[in-house]
């Protein structure tokens, strides 16, 4: 005989646990199934172990989706302030970093403990190390075949995430279930991911590995201003992770290093007052020394005095630094991607409830949906908001 419950949630991550809490508050009997040994694994590793659990500025403009309006309803109904109230209810100390990012003072595990406590309060049943063998329509509801036997439920919420960080157990299960029930999929690809360079490019910048600088990274009309880090594989750092979600293979990115500074004007002033200073020395007061040497070498100006340079030469040098154009070869892929772009097509979902329009009782929440946030707590806010929306309805 199949076990019976009201709601089965596949996935004990941020969205799944939030959904369980809200459904449980409504008196629904909830079973949360996950193949992992512990819940909230991506929460645990996020933010360097301190969990960047939301962003106070989160709004639809901070998300990528084929339908940019889809996220509006859920984000408006469960806001960063709502989640912060939950954090403070549990006495979790937090702090704001740059750009509205909120982190735990101590550990990301505090957020996991909070969610588990809330789930216990509403008697949600968490079952870890549980394999999902199949899902099918069963009467007006669903039958989920697990390694421990079948479970019948009126509602099924798919919160199993995307493809990013497969070593933590990420799979394409949500997409397979969506296709099984006739929902469309938007092409998936890694997001918030370091970019790689080809061997020739790496050889050219090889000695710069480990150097970081303030920069604006631009792809097309989109630009982000934060740190860029040069690695032994290519480019990383917050500005690169941000722009990676907008960049496509074959496109160039343009880095404007030290974007607040008019490098040409500074070099011309140094030329006026200290004309005998070597180009790489003057640049070394503006840029990290290794970067300064790299650009001086690239312009064949190493050892030259600033007094020897024309305005044109200085302008060209400054442009090479503040319009540094690079064509990445690719990305590091899902192995290191923080999120998955694309996913379940929002055209098939109700934006207020996250329910599949053509399949009553079936819901998709969190990362598996074609809604992807910027770096900085936005993806957690989507998890909380979409989980909340489904939990109010399932």
Secondary structure, 3 states (H helix, E strand, C coil): CCEEEEEEEECCCHHHHHHHHHHHHCCCCEEEECCCCCCCHHHHHHHHHCCEEEECCCCHHHEECCCCCCCHHHHHHCCHHHHHHHHHHCCCCEEECHHHEEEECCCCHHHHHHHHHHHHHCCCEEECCCCEEEEEEECCEEEEEECCEEEEEEEEEECCCCCCCHHHCCCCHHHHHHHHCCCCEEEEEEECCCEECCHHHHHHHHHHCCCEEEEEEEECCEEEEEEEEECCCEEECHHHHHHHCCCCCCCCEEEEECCCCCHHHHHHHHHHHCCCCEHHHHHHCCCCHHHHHHHHHHCCCCCCEHHHCCHHHHHHHHHHHHCEEECCCEECCCCCCCEEEEEECHHHECCCCCEECCCCCEEECHHHECCEECCCCHHHHHHHHHHHHHHCCC
